């Protein structure tokens, strides 16, 4: 029995038909590789507004397995009904959503429409078609500003930007859906900072426009696409004055999804887990690790702190280790090596 009194299933060997929303994106495509490698059948739904179909072609290349692709939007109720009518779906992994904090402050209504309305319509379609397991891609942004470190799942939730607020609203909606139904399994996975790429170098992060995360900025400087890396804040109360975050290899991250699906499919309730390494790295530590992996020197420009940034954020991953039997397996050096391999082989991303 878990500390909360729930009876957790032993590792299940059954194969499932899984719907992956946003499966052509960075994290979604890596999840497809792990799901296919585990023998599951996949239907991928993606509107390709922030991703390219090429990622899925490469997923097939990596796994030598087939998947079904449906180009469509989670806000389209007719498309969702048609998908569920034509495919016997056992579980949904929900990655579809807009995810740029800065953009969300400029386009809040688009974020609420895509992330909240889209998730509501997905849950409604699942209800109509009797699909009872959902794994939701949430975020550590739901912990707001300055939570106690390391951050546990019991930390108070709040948000400092529209993106984080949409994640928090969807989490609340999922929890209330689970309470009302009492026969569904909802798994909320709060990501910290995904980085890296598949070891093959075939799939990785291909941001459109301005990157959302630190590492794409570093790689773009290394490739000569940017003159320097702007480091926002060098006077924090950290080891070197720069901000500290919990970085997790994207493959470790999606293996956490597979562990959650395997152990909690069919276990009624709303289950929440941090997916992080439990280790914080500063901006300068990330830069030095990348320089060592790539052999490239990264020019830096020290800039003032940005409003809303905090000194440090890193997870307590003990609950996932205890209840999902999952911990990260890849260190910072491998994150950087895999990221650099992807960047070298795909200097313009999937284009």
C-alpha positions in Angstrom: 0.0 0.0 0.0 1.1 3.5 -0.7 1.4 6.1 2.1 -2.0 7.5 0.9 -3.6 4.1 1.2 -4.0 3.3 -2.5 -3.3 -0.2 -3.7 -0.8 0.2 -6.6 -0.6 -2.5 -9.3 2.5 -4.5 -9.9 4.3 -3.8 -13.2 1.8 -4.6 -15.9 2.8 -6.4 -19.1 -0.3 -5.8 -21.1 -0.1 -3.8 -24.3 -2.4 -0.9 -24.9 -3.7 1.4 -27.6 -2.5 4.8 -26.6 -3.6 8.2 -28.0 -0.7 10.6 -27.9 -1.9 14.2 -28.3 0.9 16.6 -29.4 2.9 13.5 -30.3 5.0 15.2 -33.1 6.5 17.7 -30.6 9.7 17.5 -28.7 8.6 15.5 -25.6 5.7 13.8 -27.5 8.0 12.3 -30.1 10.3 10.9 -27.5 7.4 9.4 -25.7 6.3 7.8 -28.9 9.7 6.1 -29.1 9.4 4.7 -25.6 5.8 3.6 -26.0 6.4 1.8 -29.3 9.6 0.2 -28.0 7.5 -1.2 -25.1 5.1 -2.8 -27.6 2.1 -0.4 -27.4 0.0 0.7 -30.4 -0.1 4.4 -31.0 -2.5 6.9 -32.5 -0.8 10.4 -32.7 -3.0 13.5 -32.8 -1.2 16.8 -33.7 -2.2 19.9 -35.5 1.4 20.5 -36.5 1.2 24.2 -35.5 4.5 23.9 -33.4 5.9 20.6 -34.8 6.7 18.8 -38.0 5.6 15.5 -39.3 9.2 14.6 -40.0 9.7 13.9 -36.3 7.2 11.0 -36.5 8.9 9.7 -39.6 12.1 9.5 -37.6 10.3 7.9 -34.7 9.4 5.1 -37.1 13.0 5.0 -38.3 14.2 4.6 -34.7 11.7 1.9 -33.6 10.9 0.1 -36.9 7.3 0.2 -35.7 4.2 1.6 -37.2 1.9 4.3 -35.7 -1.3 6.0 -36.9 -1.1 9.8 -37.4 -4.2 12.0 -37.4 -3.7 15.7 -38.2 -6.2 17.5 -36.0 -6.8 19.8 -33.1 -7.9 18.8 -29.5 -10.4 21.7 -29.7 -12.2 20.1 -32.6 -15.0 18.0 -31.0 -16.0 16.3 -34.2 -12.4 15.3 -34.9 -12.1 13.8 -31.4 -15.3 11.9 -31.7 -14.2 10.5 -35.1 -10.9 9.5 -33.7 -12.3 7.7 -30.7 -15.0 6.0 -32.9 -12.4 4.6 -35.3 -9.8 3.6 -32.8 -10.2 1.5 -29.6 -8.2 3.7 -27.2 -7.2 2.4 -23.8 -5.3 5.5 -22.5 -4.4 9.0 -23.5 -1.0 10.8 -23.0 -1.8 14.5 -23.3 1.1 16.6 -24.5 -0.8 19.0 -26.8 -0.5 22.6 -25.7 1.3 25.9 -26.0 4.3 26.2 -23.6 6.2 29.5 -23.9 6.0 31.6 -20.7 6.9 34.8 -22.4 4.5 34.3 -25.3 1.7 33.5 -22.8 2.0 37.0 -21.3 1.5 38.5 -24.7 -1.2 36.0 -25.9 -3.0 34.9 -22.8 -6.4 34.2 -24.5 -4.7 31.9 -27.0 -3.1 30.0 -24.2 -6.4 29.6 -22.3 -8.2 28.5 -25.5 -5.6 26.0 -26.6 -4.5 24.6 -23.2 -7.7 24.8 -21.1 -10.5 24.6 -23.7 -8.6 22.0 -25.6 -8.1 19.8 -22.5 -11.8 20.2 -21.5 -12.9 19.0 -24.9 -10.5 16.1 -24.7 -11.8 15.0 -21.3 -15.4 15.4 -22.6 -14.6 13.1 -25.6 -12.9 10.6 -23.3 -16.0 10.6 -21.1 -18.3 10.0 -24.1 -16.2 7.2 -25.4 -15.4 5.4 -22.1 -11.6 6.1 -22.0 -10.6 6.1 -18.4 -6.8 6.7 -18.2 -5.1 10.1 -18.8 -1.5 11.0 -18.4 -1.2 14.8 -18.4 1.9 16.8 -19.2 2.0 19.4 -16.5 4.8 21.6 -15.2 6.7 22.7 -12.2 5.5 26.3 -13.0 2.4 25.3 -10.9 4.5 25.8 -7.8 4.7 29.5 -8.3 7.4 31.7 -6.8 9.9 30.6 -4.1 8.5 27.3 -3.0 10.5 25.5 -0.2 13.4 23.4 -1.6 13.5 20.7 -2.6 10.0 21.0 -4.0 7.6 18.2 -3.1 4.2 17.5 -4.6 2.7 18.9 -1.3 4.1 22.4 -2.0 1.4 25.1 -2.4 0.4 25.8 -6.0 0.1 29.1 -7.6 1.2 30.8 -10.8 3.1 33.9 -12.0 2.2 33.7 -15.7 -0.6 32.7 -18.0 1.1 29.5 -19.1 1.5 28.2 -15.6 -2.0 29.2 -14.8 -3.4 27.2 -17.7 -1.5 24.1 -16.4 -2.9 24.7 -12.9 -6.4 25.1 -14.2 -6.1 21.9 -16.3 -4.8 20.0 -13.2 -7.7 21.2 -11.2 -10.2 20.2 -13.9 -8.6 16.7 -14.1 -8.8 16.3 -10.4 -12.4 17.3 -10.3 -13.2 14.9 -13.2 -11.6 12.1 -11.3 -13.5 12.9 -8.2 -16.8 13.1 -10.0 -16.3 9.9 -12.0 -14.5 7.7 -9.4 -13.6 5.2 -12.1 -10.9 7.1 -14.0 -7.2 7.2 -13.5 -5.6 10.7 -14.0 -1.8 11.0 -13.6 -0.5 14.6 -13.4 3.3 14.7 -14.2 5.0 18.0 -13.2 8.1 18.5 -15.3 11.1 20.4 -14.3 13.5 21.3 -17.2 13.6 18.8 -20.0 16.8 18.9 -22.1 18.8 16.6 -24.4 17.7 14.4 -27.3 17.5 10.8 -28.3 20.9 9.1 -28.5 20.4 8.4 -32.2 20.5 12.1 -33.0 17.4 11.6 -35.1 14.9 13.5 -32.9 15.4 16.4 -30.6 14.2 19.9 -29.7 13.4 22.1 -32.7 11.9 25.3 -31.3 10.0 27.6 -33.7 11.0 31.2 -33.4 12.4 32.3 -30.0 13.4 29.3 -27.8 11.6 28.7 -24.6 14.5 27.1 -22.7 18.2 27.7 -21.9 19.8 24.9 -23.8 18.6 25.9 -27.3 20.1 29.3 -26.8 23.4 27.7 -25.9 23.4 25.5 -28.9 22.5 28.4 -31.2 25.5 30.3 -29.9 27.7 27.3 -30.5 26.4 27.0 -34.1 27.0 30.7 -34.8 23.3 31.6 -35.0 23.6 34.0 -32.0 26.6 36.1 -31.0 26.4 35.3 -27.3 24.3 33.8 -24.5 22.5 36.4 -22.3 22.7 35.4 -18.6 20.0 37.1 -16.7 21.1 37.7 -13.2 24.5 36.9 -11.7 23.9 38.1 -8.1 21.6 35.4 -6.8 22.4 33.6 -3.6 23.7 30.5 -5.4 27.1 28.9 -5.8 28.1 31.2 -8.7 25.4 33.9 -8.6 23.4 32.5 -11.5 20.0 30.9 -11.4 19.8 27.2 -10.5 17.3 24.8 -12.1 16.6 21.0 -12.2 17.4 19.7 -15.6 16.2 16.3 -16.7 17.1 14.3 -19.8 14.1 14.1 -22.1 14.4 10.3 -22.4 14.4 9.9 -18.6 11.3 12.2 -18.6 9.3 10.1 -21.0 10.4 6.9 -19.3 8.7 8.4 -16.3 5.5 8.6 -18.4 5.8 5.0 -19.3 6.3 4.0 -15.7 3.2 6.0 -14.6 1.1 4.5 -17.4 2.3 1.0 -16.6 1.7 1.2 -12.8 -1.4 3.3 -12.7 -3.6 2.4 -15.7 -6.9 1.3 -14.2 -6.0 2.6 -10.7 -8.8 5.1 -10.0 -8.0 8.5 -8.6 -5.9 11.5 -9.3 -2.2 10.9 -8.9 0.5 13.6 -8.9 4.2 13.2 -9.4 7.3 15.4 -9.9 9.5 14.4 -12.7 12.9 15.8 -12.0 16.4 14.8 -11.1 16.5 16.3 -7.6 19.8 18.0 -8.6 20.1 21.8 -9.3 22.5 23.1 -11.9 23.4 26.8 -12.4 23.4 28.6 -15.8 27.2 28.7 -15.7 27.4 25.0 -14.8 25.2 24.2 -17.8 27.4 26.3 -20.1 30.7 24.7 -18.9 29.2 21.2 -19.3 28.1 22.0 -22.8 31.5 23.5 -23.7 33.2 20.3 -22.5 30.8 18.1 -24.5 31.0 20.2 -27.7 34.5 21.6 -27.6 32.9 25.0 -28.4 33.4 28.2 -26.3 30.1 30.0 -25.4 30.3 33.8 -25.3 28.4 35.2 -22.4 26.7 38.6 -21.8 25.8 39.2 -18.2 22.4 41.0 -17.9 20.2 42.1 -15.0 17.7 39.8 -13.5 14.4 39.3 -15.3 11.1 40.1 -13.4 9.6 36.9 -12.0 12.7 34.8 -12.1 13.7 33.0 -8.9 17.1 32.0 -7.6 16.7 28.2 -7.5 14.2 25.5 -8.3 14.7 21.7 -8.0 12.5 18.7 -7.3 12.2 16.2 -4.6 11.6 13.1 -6.9 11.2 10.6 -4.0 7.5 10.0 -4.5 8.0 8.9 -8.2 10.9 6.7 -7.0 8.8 5.1 -4.3 5.5 4.6 -6.1 6.5 4.4 -9.8 9.9 2.8 -9.3 11.4 5.5 -11.5 14.5 7.7 -11.2 16.6 9.5 -13.7 19.5 7.4 -15.3 21.3 10.0 -17.4 23.7 12.6 -16.0 24.5 16.2 -17.1 27.3 15.0 -19.4 25.0 12.7 -21.3 22.3 15.5 -21.6 24.9 17.7 -23.3 26.4 15.0 -25.5 23.0 14.0 -26.8 21.9 17.6 -27.3 25.1 18.4 -29.3 24.8 15.3 -31.4 21.2 16.3 -32.4 22.3 19.8 -33.1 25.3 18.8 -35.2 23.3 16.4 -37.3 20.3 18.7 -37.6 21.7 22.3 -37.7 18.4 23.6 -39.0 16.2 21.2 -37.0 13.8 19.2 -39.0 13.8 21.7 -41.9 
